[in-house]
Amino acid sequence: MKKLILSAAIVLGGLSVNAATVASTEPTAKVISVQDEYTEIGADALPAEVKATLEKSFPGAKLEKAYKNEKNVYKLEIAHGDKKYTIFSDASGNLIKK
């Protein structure tokens, strides 16, 4: 009888050890970075629509740098007071959220 109880205890103990395995909970993050190739252009190369939108949407802002990619998307780095912003616009002057 002692052997039967001892055998049952060993079997049940072995089952509880296997049930106690913990799955890994390390967080995984996927980072996808899409970069468009922008080339720097002068402020005089900006379309009039883009300049008008810049003046209308950000009065008093100073254009520091302007970039353009092959999709005719303009990346504008502006300064307003002591804050700096980067905005994107298409050739028609529509602001693009990125």
Sine and cosine of phi, psi and omega as CSV:
sin_phi,cos_phi,sin_psi,cos_psi,sin_omega,cos_omega
0.00,0.00,-0.62,0.79,0.02,-1.00
-0.89,0.46,-0.63,0.78,0.00,-1.00
-0.91,0.41,-0.61,0.80,0.01,-1.00
-0.91,0.42,-0.69,0.72,0.02,-1.00
-0.92,0.38,-0.66,0.75,0.03,-1.00
-0.90,0.43,-0.66,0.75,0.03,-1.00
-0.90,0.43,-0.66,0.75,0.02,-1.00
-0.91,0.42,-0.63,0.78,0.02,-1.00
-0.91,0.41,-0.65,0.76,0.01,-1.00
-0.91,0.41,-0.69,0.72,-0.01,-1.00
-0.91,0.42,-0.72,0.69,0.00,-1.00
-0.92,0.40,-0.60,0.80,0.06,-1.00
-0.91,0.42,-0.63,0.78,0.04,-1.00
-0.92,0.39,-0.59,0.81,0.03,-1.00
-0.94,0.35,-0.60,0.80,-0.01,-1.00
-0.95,0.32,-0.47,0.88,0.05,-1.00
-0.93,0.37,-0.66,0.75,0.02,-1.00
-0.93,0.36,-0.53,0.85,-0.01,-1.00
-0.97,0.24,-0.23,0.97,-0.08,-1.00
-1.00,0.00,0.09,1.00,0.01,-1.00
-0.93,0.37,0.70,-0.71,-0.06,-1.00
-0.95,-0.30,0.73,-0.68,0.04,-1.00
-0.96,0.28,0.51,-0.86,0.02,-1.00
-0.93,0.37,0.74,-0.68,-0.02,-1.00
-0.91,-0.41,0.44,0.90,0.02,-1.00
-0.95,0.32,0.78,-0.63,-0.01,-1.00
-0.95,0.32,0.61,-0.80,0.07,-1.00
-0.87,-0.49,0.64,-0.77,0.00,-1.00
-0.75,-0.67,0.71,-0.70,0.08,-1.00
-0.98,-0.20,0.79,-0.62,0.02,-1.00
-0.90,-0.43,0.86,-0.52,0.03,-1.00
-0.92,-0.40,0.85,-0.52,-0.04,-1.00
-0.91,-0.42,0.88,-0.48,0.03,-1.00
-0.94,-0.35,0.86,-0.51,-0.01,-1.00
-0.87,-0.49,0.79,-0.62,0.12,-0.99
-1.00,-0.07,0.59,-0.80,0.01,-1.00
-0.99,0.16,0.92,-0.38,0.04,-1.00
-0.97,-0.26,0.64,-0.77,0.10,-1.00
-0.91,-0.42,0.63,-0.78,-0.05,-1.00
-0.95,0.30,0.69,-0.73,0.04,-1.00
-0.79,-0.62,0.26,-0.96,0.05,-1.00
-0.99,0.15,0.33,-0.95,0.00,-1.00
-0.91,0.42,-0.46,0.89,0.02,-1.00
-0.96,0.27,-0.25,0.97,0.02,-1.00
-1.00,0.07,-0.09,1.00,0.03,-1.00
-0.96,0.29,0.64,-0.77,0.09,-1.00
-0.89,0.45,0.45,-0.89,-0.02,-1.00
-0.87,0.49,-0.56,0.83,0.01,-1.00
-0.90,0.43,-0.62,0.78,0.00,-1.00
-0.93,0.37,-0.67,0.74,0.03,-1.00
-0.89,0.46,-0.67,0.74,-0.01,-1.00
-0.90,0.43,-0.67,0.74,0.03,-1.00
-0.91,0.42,-0.63,0.78,0.02,-1.00
-0.89,0.46,-0.71,0.71,-0.01,-1.00
-0.93,0.36,-0.59,0.81,-0.03,-1.00
-0.96,0.26,-0.70,0.72,-0.08,-1.00
-0.99,0.16,-0.49,0.87,-0.05,-1.00
-0.75,-0.66,0.95,0.32,-0.02,-1.00
-0.91,0.42,0.70,-0.71,0.01,-1.00
1.00,0.10,0.00,1.00,0.00,-1.00
-0.99,0.14,0.53,-0.85,0.00,-1.00
-0.95,-0.31,0.79,-0.61,0.05,-1.00
-0.98,0.22,0.87,-0.49,-0.01,-1.00
-1.00,-0.08,-0.75,0.67,0.01,-1.00
-0.60,-0.80,0.48,-0.88,0.05,-1.00
-0.74,-0.67,0.65,-0.76,0.00,-1.00
-0.75,-0.66,0.41,-0.91,0.01,-1.00
-0.64,-0.77,0.62,-0.79,0.12,-0.99
-0.94,-0.35,0.00,-1.00,-0.08,-1.00
-0.95,0.32,-0.20,0.98,0.06,-1.00
-1.00,-0.01,0.17,0.99,-0.05,-1.00
0.86,0.51,0.63,0.77,0.14,-0.99
-0.98,-0.22,0.75,-0.66,-0.06,-1.00
-0.97,-0.24,0.74,-0.67,0.08,-1.00
-0.95,-0.31,0.88,-0.48,-0.10,-1.00
-0.90,-0.45,0.81,-0.59,0.09,-1.00
-0.98,-0.22,0.89,-0.46,-0.07,-1.00
-0.85,-0.53,0.36,-0.93,0.08,-1.00
-0.83,-0.55,0.76,-0.65,0.03,-1.00
-0.77,-0.64,0.97,-0.23,-0.12,-0.99
0.95,0.30,-0.78,-0.63,0.06,-1.00
-0.97,-0.23,0.24,0.97,0.05,-1.00
-0.97,-0.26,0.55,-0.83,0.03,-1.00
-0.89,-0.46,0.62,-0.78,-0.03,-1.00
-0.75,-0.67,0.42,-0.91,0.14,-0.99
-0.84,-0.54,0.84,-0.54,0.01,-1.00
-0.83,-0.56,0.37,-0.93,-0.01,-1.00
-0.84,-0.55,0.60,-0.80,-0.03,-1.00
-0.58,-0.82,0.49,-0.87,0.14,-0.99
-1.00,-0.01,0.00,-1.00,-0.08,-1.00
-0.91,0.41,-0.37,0.93,0.00,-1.00
-1.00,0.09,-0.07,1.00,0.00,-1.00
1.00,-0.05,0.13,0.99,0.04,-1.00
-0.99,0.17,0.76,-0.65,0.03,-1.00
-0.96,0.28,0.62,-0.78,-0.04,-1.00
-0.89,-0.45,0.73,-0.68,0.07,-1.00
-1.00,0.02,0.73,-0.68,0.05,-1.00
-0.76,-0.65,0.00,0.00,0.00,0.00
